[in-house]
Amino acid sequence: MYIATTRGADAAAGVPGSGDPVRKALAGNVLALGLVSMITDISSEMVTAVLPLYFVVGLGLSPLQFGVLDGLYSGVTALVRLLGGHVADRWQRRKAVALTGYGLSALCKLGLLAAGSSVGALGAVLVADRTGKGLRTAPRDALISLSSTPETLGRAFGVHRAMDTTGAFLGPLAAMFLLWVSLGSYDAVFFTSFCFAALGVLLLAVLVRDRRNPLPDRPAVRELVLSGPFRRICGWAFLLGGVTVGDAFLYLLLQQRLDLAPVAFPLLALGTAGVYLLLAVPLGRLADRVGRWTVFLGGHVVLLLAFSLLLTPATGVALAGVALLLHGSFYAATDGVLMAAAGPLLPESSRTSGLALLQTGQALAKLVSSVLFGLAWTVWGAHTAVLVAVVVLVVVVAGAAIARPLGGVSCGTAC
């Protein structure tokens, strides 16, 4: 089991601690990464906000076909995350790997313009875009983790996710505005998205400082897997991800229930992002105090309630408002909190690889979840598919609560 170093050892190694100049510089690094993520998320969420409706309504895809594409969008990053994490740790070039990933995703926004209405071409572009995300996510989260003290990891990730979600909040608004002024032109959305993505790449290159550790004695990924607490947290995160229905399906279900016009569809993602933005920092701080796994698991209970609402006869704005409130709360309680819980269990020199391994499991789980839910919707109908998803989620959440994968771990933080 790998335990984060003590405050005194961190200070001696140049990790944020009691030394004010170092702490100040590294705190700036977290804020710089937050700014990059905010600009990049404006770009990505502009596209994400319109793609579900574009695929299902514009191109006429079935729920199963959309589930496959959504699964690719979420899960194709799996092996790339491991590669990116390995390269970043092997040569201690976390910023360079992240920069490569951000740059590839930016170019893919132009690829959406070239793909037109070809489902095959769109699928290829989504694969390339998620490849870029797979390369950048683990190095970025490792930089955040290494730029923070163990006691404040929840807060650091909360601040980063709040800035990131500001972009997720603005992205759908920008998409709605562009669809309105361009009379429904998706190309206008895709090109503007590229401009924001290119700006994010530039800011990363200029503002973010790399974090490097000595190369010798770096544990292999196999050793990370054999670490008891880390192995358990990866296993339960994978199971929970496999029974979590993706965002796009929630939005499509709400769109059907509310009969929303296409131009208003991005408002659904906007609602989730707004709640996430408000709660990311408070729930990050709460996780530091009461336990990160506790808050992470509580987030899945909240998601369970959101989908349970879809089984009721409720409709109208009230249904959408409550569902999106719960959905945004789920993200605020899980996204950065899981990384904060896993970080102290990993050595600094291999933290990128370890987080990449955890994120790979989640990506594969989301791929499986999207395909299975799309299949269930196609075969059984939306109501039955949601009912089955809710029942399975109840079982897995109960199992995770009983198992307590971090129970008894003492790592100097509220893991």
ZIDA-V819405 format. One record per pair of residues at least 24 apart in sequence whose C-alpha atoms are under 7 Angstrom apart, sorted by the first residue. I is the first residue (numbers start at 1). GAP is how many residues later the second one is. D is the distance in Angstrom with one decimal. If there is no record, write none. Layout:
i={I | I}
gap={GAP | GAP}
d={D | D}
This chain:
i={1 | 1 | 1 | 1 | 2 | 2 | 2 | 3 | 3 | 3 | 3 | 3 | 4 | 4 | 4 | 4 | 4 | 4 | 15 | 15 | 16 | 16 | 16 | 17 | 26 | 27 | 29 | 29 | 29 | 30 | 30 | 30 | 31 | 32 | 32 | 33 | 34 | 34 | 34 | 35 | 36 | 36 | 36 | 37 | 38 | 38 | 38 | 38 | 38 | 39 | 39 | 39 | 39 | 40 | 40 | 40 | 41 | 41 | 41 | 41 | 42 | 42 | 42 | 42 | 42 | 43 | 43 | 43 | 43 | 43 | 44 | 45 | 45 | 45 | 46 | 46 | 46 | 46 | 46 | 46 | 47 | 47 | 49 | 49 | 49 | 50 | 52 | 63 | 63 | 63 | 64 | 64 | 64 | 64 | 67 | 67 | 67 | 68 | 68 | 69 | 70 | 71 | 71 | 71 | 71 | 71 | 72 | 72 | 73 | 73 | 73 | 74 | 74 | 74 | 75 | 75 | 75 | 75 | 76 | 76 | 76 | 77 | 77 | 77 | 77 | 77 | 78 | 78 | 78 | 78 | 79 | 80 | 80 | 80 | 81 | 81 | 81 | 81 | 81 | 82 | 82 | 82 | 82 | 84 | 85 | 85 | 85 | 85 | 85 | 86 | 88 | 88 | 89 | 89 | 89 | 89 | 92 | 92 | 94 | 94 | 95 | 95 | 97 | 97 | 97 | 98 | 98 | 98 | 98 | 99 | 99 | 99 | 101 | 101 | 101 | 101 | 102 | 102 | 102 | 102 | 103 | 104 | 104 | 105 | 105 | 105 | 106 | 106 | 106 | 109 | 109 | 109 | 109 | 110 | 110 | 110 | 112 | 113 | 113 | 138 | 138 | 138 | 139 | 142 | 142 | 143 | 145 | 150 | 150 | 151 | 151 | 152 | 153 | 154 | 154 | 154 | 154 | 154 | 154 | 155 | 155 | 155 | 157 | 157 | 157 | 158 | 158 | 158 | 158 | 159 | 161 | 161 | 162 | 162 | 162 | 165 | 165 | 165 | 166 | 168 | 169 | 169 | 169 | 172 | 172 | 172 | 172 | 176 | 176 | 179 | 213 | 218 | 218 | 219 | 221 | 221 | 224 | 229 | 229 | 230 | 230 | 232 | 233 | 234 | 234 | 236 | 237 | 238 | 238 | 238 | 240 | 241 | 241 | 241 | 242 | 242 | 242 | 242 | 243 | 243 | 243 | 243 | 244 | 245 | 245 | 246 | 254 | 257 | 258 | 258 | 271 | 272 | 272 | 272 | 272 | 273 | 275 | 275 | 275 | 276 | 276 | 276 | 276 | 279 | 279 | 280 | 283 | 283 | 284 | 287 | 288 | 289 | 290 | 291 | 291 | 292 | 292 | 292 | 292 | 293 | 293 | 295 | 296 | 296 | 296 | 296 | 299 | 299 | 299 | 299 | 300 | 302 | 302 | 303 | 303 | 304 | 304 | 307 | 307 | 308 | 311 | 311 | 341 | 344}
gap={226 | 227 | 228 | 344 | 343 | 344 | 345 | 341 | 342 | 343 | 344 | 408 | 146 | 340 | 341 | 342 | 343 | 407 | 131 | 132 | 131 | 132 | 133 | 132 | 121 | 120 | 118 | 179 | 180 | 114 | 117 | 130 | 129 | 175 | 176 | 175 | 126 | 129 | 130 | 128 | 164 | 167 | 168 | 127 | 125 | 126 | 127 | 128 | 129 | 128 | 157 | 158 | 161 | 156 | 157 | 160 | 123 | 126 | 127 | 130 | 125 | 126 | 128 | 129 | 154 | 128 | 150 | 151 | 153 | 154 | 149 | 123 | 126 | 127 | 125 | 126 | 128 | 129 | 143 | 147 | 142 | 143 | 123 | 217 | 220 | 216 | 196 | 311 | 314 | 315 | 307 | 310 | 311 | 314 | 303 | 304 | 307 | 302 | 303 | 54 | 300 | 295 | 296 | 297 | 299 | 300 | 55 | 295 | 53 | 54 | 57 | 289 | 292 | 293 | 288 | 289 | 291 | 292 | 51 | 54 | 55 | 53 | 54 | 56 | 57 | 286 | 56 | 282 | 285 | 286 | 281 | 51 | 54 | 55 | 53 | 54 | 57 | 275 | 279 | 271 | 274 | 275 | 278 | 51 | 53 | 54 | 267 | 268 | 271 | 267 | 51 | 264 | 260 | 261 | 263 | 264 | 120 | 121 | 45 | 116 | 44 | 115 | 38 | 39 | 42 | 37 | 38 | 41 | 42 | 37 | 102 | 105 | 31 | 32 | 34 | 35 | 30 | 31 | 34 | 99 | 98 | 25 | 28 | 24 | 27 | 28 | 88 | 91 | 92 | 81 | 82 | 84 | 85 | 80 | 81 | 84 | 78 | 74 | 77 | 214 | 217 | 218 | 213 | 209 | 210 | 68 | 198 | 194 | 263 | 137 | 262 | 136 | 187 | 130 | 131 | 133 | 134 | 183 | 186 | 126 | 129 | 130 | 127 | 179 | 183 | 122 | 123 | 126 | 178 | 122 | 119 | 175 | 115 | 118 | 119 | 108 | 111 | 112 | 111 | 105 | 101 | 104 | 105 | 94 | 95 | 97 | 98 | 87 | 90 | 84 | 136 | 131 | 132 | 131 | 132 | 133 | 130 | 176 | 177 | 112 | 115 | 173 | 172 | 124 | 127 | 164 | 125 | 123 | 124 | 127 | 156 | 121 | 124 | 125 | 123 | 124 | 126 | 127 | 126 | 146 | 149 | 150 | 125 | 124 | 125 | 124 | 66 | 58 | 57 | 58 | 53 | 52 | 53 | 55 | 56 | 55 | 50 | 53 | 54 | 52 | 53 | 55 | 56 | 50 | 53 | 52 | 49 | 50 | 53 | 50 | 126 | 125 | 124 | 123 | 124 | 45 | 49 | 122 | 123 | 48 | 122 | 38 | 37 | 38 | 41 | 42 | 30 | 31 | 34 | 35 | 30 | 24 | 28 | 24 | 27 | 86 | 89 | 79 | 83 | 82 | 72 | 76 | 74 | 67}
d={4.8 | 6.3 | 6.9 | 6.8 | 4.9 | 5.1 | 5.8 | 5.7 | 5.0 | 6.4 | 7.0 | 5.5 | 7.0 | 4.6 | 6.3 | 6.9 | 6.6 | 6.3 | 6.9 | 6.7 | 6.3 | 5.8 | 5.7 | 6.3 | 5.0 | 6.7 | 7.0 | 5.7 | 6.3 | 5.6 | 6.7 | 6.8 | 6.9 | 6.0 | 5.8 | 6.5 | 4.7 | 5.3 | 5.9 | 6.5 | 5.0 | 6.1 | 5.9 | 4.9 | 5.4 | 4.2 | 6.7 | 6.0 | 4.3 | 5.9 | 6.2 | 6.9 | 5.4 | 6.4 | 5.1 | 5.3 | 6.3 | 4.7 | 5.3 | 6.9 | 4.3 | 5.6 | 5.9 | 4.1 | 6.9 | 6.3 | 4.2 | 6.6 | 5.3 | 5.5 | 6.8 | 5.5 | 4.9 | 6.1 | 4.5 | 5.1 | 6.5 | 5.0 | 6.7 | 6.4 | 6.9 | 6.6 | 5.6 | 4.9 | 6.3 | 6.5 | 6.3 | 5.1 | 6.6 | 5.9 | 6.7 | 4.3 | 5.0 | 6.0 | 5.0 | 4.8 | 4.6 | 6.8 | 5.2 | 6.4 | 6.4 | 6.5 | 3.9 | 6.9 | 5.1 | 6.0 | 6.4 | 6.3 | 5.8 | 6.4 | 6.0 | 5.8 | 6.1 | 5.9 | 4.3 | 4.9 | 6.0 | 4.5 | 6.2 | 6.3 | 6.8 | 5.5 | 5.2 | 6.9 | 4.5 | 6.5 | 6.9 | 4.4 | 5.6 | 6.0 | 6.8 | 6.2 | 5.4 | 6.0 | 4.6 | 5.4 | 6.8 | 5.2 | 6.0 | 6.5 | 5.4 | 6.0 | 6.9 | 4.8 | 6.1 | 6.5 | 4.9 | 4.2 | 5.5 | 5.3 | 6.7 | 6.8 | 6.4 | 5.8 | 6.2 | 6.6 | 5.2 | 6.6 | 5.0 | 6.4 | 6.9 | 5.3 | 6.4 | 6.3 | 6.9 | 6.2 | 3.9 | 5.8 | 6.3 | 7.0 | 6.6 | 6.9 | 3.8 | 5.8 | 4.8 | 4.7 | 6.0 | 6.9 | 6.4 | 6.0 | 6.1 | 6.7 | 5.1 | 4.5 | 5.0 | 6.8 | 5.6 | 4.9 | 5.9 | 5.8 | 6.8 | 6.5 | 5.1 | 6.9 | 6.5 | 6.4 | 6.6 | 5.9 | 6.5 | 5.5 | 5.8 | 5.0 | 5.5 | 6.0 | 5.1 | 6.4 | 6.6 | 6.5 | 6.1 | 6.9 | 5.2 | 6.7 | 5.3 | 4.4 | 5.9 | 6.1 | 5.4 | 5.9 | 5.4 | 6.1 | 4.9 | 5.1 | 7.0 | 5.2 | 6.9 | 4.9 | 4.3 | 4.9 | 6.3 | 5.5 | 6.3 | 6.6 | 4.8 | 5.5 | 6.5 | 5.8 | 6.6 | 5.4 | 6.2 | 5.7 | 5.2 | 4.9 | 5.8 | 5.1 | 6.8 | 6.8 | 5.9 | 6.0 | 6.5 | 6.7 | 5.6 | 6.0 | 6.3 | 6.6 | 6.7 | 6.9 | 6.5 | 6.4 | 5.9 | 6.7 | 6.3 | 5.4 | 5.9 | 5.4 | 7.0 | 6.5 | 6.6 | 5.3 | 5.2 | 5.7 | 6.5 | 5.6 | 5.2 | 5.7 | 4.3 | 5.7 | 6.3 | 5.0 | 6.0 | 6.6 | 6.6 | 5.5 | 6.6 | 6.4 | 6.7 | 6.4 | 6.7 | 6.6 | 6.8 | 6.0 | 5.7 | 5.1 | 6.5 | 5.9 | 4.3 | 6.2 | 6.0 | 4.8 | 6.3 | 4.6 | 5.9 | 6.2 | 5.1 | 6.8 | 5.8 | 4.5 | 6.5 | 6.0 | 6.3 | 7.0 | 5.2 | 6.0 | 6.4 | 4.6 | 5.2 | 6.0 | 5.5 | 6.3 | 5.0 | 6.7 | 6.4 | 5.8 | 5.4 | 4.6 | 6.3 | 6.5 | 6.7 | 4.3 | 4.9 | 5.9 | 6.2 | 5.7 | 5.8 | 5.8 | 5.6 | 6.2 | 6.9 | 6.9 | 6.8 | 6.7 | 6.6 | 7.0 | 5.1 | 6.6}
